[in-house]
Amino acid sequence: MMYWNGGWAWVTLMPLLWIALIGLVVWAVLRLTQHSAGRHDATDDPRKAPGETPEEILDRRFASGEIDGEAYTEARKRLADHRPGPR
């Protein structure tokens, strides 16, 4: 009789352990397949180029009215001055 005092705990914990293990495997598979399918944004890997160039972002912000014409012109000039060119 002394051996069965903690038996109910194992009967309860074993199914929970298996559910957690299966959930972890499913999560890992989904996470890996999403990255291999290319469903991640540019912030996942800083070496990869973002979807928009700085000029495209500037154009979009100007078109949406976030910045005025003067700020747009100045920003375009600064971007052109800091663009690496052939040496």
Residue pairs with C-beta under 8 A, 6 or more apart in sequence:
34 40
35 44
41 51
42 48
42 49
42 50
42 51
52 60
54 79
55 76
55 79
58 67
58 72
58 75
58 76
58 79
61 67
61 72
62 69
62 72
67 75
